[in-house]
Structure formats: structure tokens, C-alpha cells
Amino acid sequence: MGKLYAYARVSSQSQRLDRQIRNILNYLGEDRALTKLFKEKYTGTKLDRPEFQKLLKILKPGDTVIFDSVSRMSRNAEEGFQLYMELLEMGINLEFINEPHINTDYYKKMQAETVAIAKSGRESVDNLIQSVLTAITEFQRAETKEKIRVAFEQAEKEVTDLHKRISQGIQTTKEKNQLLPPEEQKQIGRRTGVSVRTKKSVEMKNRILKMSKCFSGNMSDKECVEILQIARNTFYKYKRELLAEMESVGSTVE
């Protein structure tokens, strides 16, 4: 059985990883344990993705990689489509939480799909029918491949449009603020909140950091729960909070 990885990425200093991480953990539930979650912060260059390169180097046939969205896998549609097909050929399973219709399992199903027909006893007729069905199957495979390409193109456009809207919104707010007295000006960005922590939660989180293989340890979620003697829901709550705390700087806009 292959290993299970996940990858989260933000492309600007104002973005945070916690939403993607929360979605990934909720998607996995309690039955599937991550081998490792790779987190890519803004690096200042579009080409520098060291964490993603580390992930690609360790992948082996049968492994699975989970993304919150196809937009997290690549920086443009063409790159994403080519990488998808390369990983598919390598036997790597890809799962996209927001676009499950292009998960590799679905594409593999279409690749392997064959149509059984009843023989008529007439070779010429059977050959004709088989040729038609083969053409239909090839068409369906091509359609599926095109859906994957379109998904990456759409994701690229949505990210570009979102960045443009955010930039325009910030600029509009700044211009309006210049015409208002300080007490009426709108806040740009997110104010840092205050989290409530108990002595027990701090202790448990510290132990999870040392024990869990998602952090500095080598234990599975099940082993951590048994040793810590806490409820599963509580454990996953602490785990989500730890991941969110590690990415607590910046805006939640993404």
C-alpha cells in the first residue's frame, strides 16, 4: 500500500495556509493518516517551490497526493496538465478536494474501460460493431483528458481573477480612507485575534508536536490518541489548531 501525502501552497505574503490544511484534514477524516503534509509558503519567486520538489522526489508508484484544489498543484494550466499526466504514468494517485471529477482514479477507470459485445456470428458485422465501440471508447477517453485540461485552465483563470479583485478592492479602500477621518476608516487586512488556551491544551499540543509524524515525531494518529488518552475528536481539534497556529501570520483572504 502506498503512502499518503498532501500539499498546501500560498502564492503571496498576505495568504495563509490554514484553510487548505483544515480542508485536507476534514477530507481525510479519522480513517486515513497522512505520511506527511508539505506546506509551501510564499517565497518571492514564481519558480521556487522547494517543498513541492521535495515531494516529487520521494513519490513512488502507488503513493497518493491530496490537494485542496488543482490551482495548488501548479502555477499555470499547461504546467499542471503536463505534470498530471506524468504523475499518472508513474502510477501516482492524485486527489483534488474541490475537483473530484478529475481525480486520477476516474481517469484510470476511463482508460481501462472496455465494452463487451455479444457475437453475431458474422465476422464482418462483429468487426464493424467492435470498431464503432472502440471509437466511442477512445472518444470518451479524449473527453476525460480534455476535462482535466479545462479544470487546470479554469483554476488558473480563477486565481488570476481573484488576485485582480483583491488588488482592486484594497486600492479602492485606500482611496476611500484618504477621504475619511481616522475613526471612520476601514481596516485593511486582518487584526490578529486572541486565542484562549488552557493548561491542558498547551500540554497536549506540546506532546502531539513531539509524538505525531505530521510534526516532529513518528507515531500515527491512532497511537497518539491511545498514549495521550484523549478523545479522537479532541486530538484532531488540537492537531488542526496546531497546524493553523503554524500559519497564523497574514490575511485569511485567498
N, C-alpha and C positions, 0 to 999 in steps of 0.2 A: 504494500500500500504506500502510495506516495506521500510526501509531506505537504502540509497546508501553510501557505504564506498569504500575506495581504500587503498591499502597498497603498499609502496615502501620500498625497502631494499638494502643496500650495505653491502658487506661482507669483506671489507678491508679498511684501513685508506686512501688509495690512490684513492678510488672511490667516486663519487658524486651521489647525488640523482636527480639532476635537469633534466637529460634526461628522467628518468622514470616519473617524475612528469609532464614534458611537454607532454609526450606521453599520459598520463592519461587525462590531461585537454583537449588536442586536440581530444581525443577519445570521451569524454563526450559532447563536443560542448556546445551550449548555452541552450539546452533544458533539460539537466539533471544536477541537482545541488547536489553536494556531501554533505552528512551529516557531514562527517569528513574524512580527509586524514591522515592515520597513517604512520609515517616516522621512519624507523629503521636505525640508523647509526651503524657503526662498534663498537662492544662492547668489543672485545678482547677475546671472547669465542664463540664457535660454538653453545652452548646450550642456551645462554642468549638472548632471544628475547622478552623483556618486552612489547614493543608496540604491537607486534603480539598477545601476551597473553591477553592484554587489549581488543583488537579487538575481539578475540574469545569469551571472557566472556560476551560481550554485544550483540552478534548476536542472532537474533530471526528469526523464520520461516518467509520467505518472504523477508528477507533482501538480498542485493546484495553486493558482494565484487569484486572489479576490481583489477587485477594485470597486470603489463606490460608484464610479462611472467610467465610461470609455474615455472621457476627457482627461482622466487622471493617468491613463496609460501612455499617452503621447502628447506632443505639443502641436501636432498638425495631423490632418486626416490621412495623408499619404503615408507618413511615417507609421501611424497607428495601424493602418491596414496591412502594410508590409510586415510589421512586427507580429501582428495577429497570425498571419499565415505562416510565418517562420516558426512561431511557438507551437502552432497547431501541428506542423510537420514533425516537430521534435517530440510530440506526444505530451505536451504541457496542457493542462486543463485551465481554461480562463472563465471566470465568473464575474459578471457585472451586475451589481445590485440594482441599478436603475435601468438597465437594458438587458434583462434576462433573455430576450429573444435572440441575442447574438452570442450567448454562451457557447463555448466550443462543443458541449455535449449535443446541442441541437444541430450544429453543423456536421458533426461526426455522424449523427443519425441520418442526415440527408445524404452524406457521402456513401453510407453503407446500404442505403435503401435499394431494394430490388423488388421487382414486380413479378409475381408468379402468374403464369397463364396456363389455361387448360389447352392441351394439344388438340388440334382439329383433325389431325391425321393427314393433312395436306401440307406438304413441306413448304410450298410457295406461300400459302396463306399464313402459316405459322411464322415464317421468316419475316413477312410483311408486318404482322402484328408485333413481333419482337422488336423490329426496327422502330416502329412507332413508339412503343413503350420506352425503349432505350432513349429515344429523342426527348420524350416527355421528362424522363428522369434527369437527363443532362440539363434540360431547361430549368427544372426545379432547383438543381444544384447551383446553376448560374444565378438564379434569382436569389437564393440564400446568400451567396457570395456578395451579390450587389447590395443586399440589405445590410451586410456588415460594413461595406464601404460607406454607404449612406449614413449609417449610425455615427461613424467617425467624423464624417463631413459635417453632420448636423451638430455634433458635440463641439467641434472647433468653432462653428459659427455662433453657437450659444454662448461660449466662453468669451469670444471677441465682443459680441453684442453686450454682454453683461459688464465687461470691463469698461466699455464705452459709456454705458448708462451710469455706472458708478462714478466715473470721472466727471461726467457732465453734471451729475447730481451734487457732487462735492463742490464743483466750481460755482454752481447756482447758489448753493447755501452760503458760500463765502461771499459772493457778491451781495446777497440779501443782508447778511450780517453787517456788512460795511455801512448799511443804511439804517441800522437799528442800534439803540443804546445797548450797552453790555448785558443788562439784565434780561433783555428780550432776544438776545442772540441764541441761535440753535447750536447744540453740541454737535461737533463733527467727530465721528469715531465713537468708541465705546468707553464709558467710565469703568474703571476697574471695580469689580464688586468685592464684597467681603464674604468669605465662606465660613460657615460655622463648623468648628472641629471639636470633637470630644477626645478625651484622653485615650479611650478605647480605639476610636477610629484611627488616630495617629499611630498607635502601637501596631494595629493590624495592617495598616498600609505599609509601614516600615518593614514588617515581616514579609508581606506579599512582594515588596520590591526585591528582597533578598532571596525569596524562595521561587517565585514564578519564573518560568522560562521565557515569558513575554518581557521580562525585565532583566534582572541580574542572575537569577537562579536557573535551575534545570528541572524543576518539578512541573507536572501537569496541573491543570485546574483542579481535577479530582483529588490529587494528592494534597494540594494546598488546603482545600476545603476540609479534608479529613484531619490534617495535622492542626490546623487553626481551630477546628471545631466550631465553625460558624455556618450559618445557613448559606446555601448556594446563592440565593438572591442577594444576600448581604455581600458575599465575596465578589460577585460580578458588579455590584454597585461600587464597591471600593476600587475595583480594577478600572472601571470606567472613569471614576473620579481621578485616579492616578494618571491615566492617560491624558485626561483633559487638563490636569494641573501642569503636566509637562509641556503643554502647548498653550499656556494661559496668557501669552503676550500677543497683543494685536487685536484687530477687529474681527467680529464674527461674520462680517459680510463676505460672501464667497459666491 
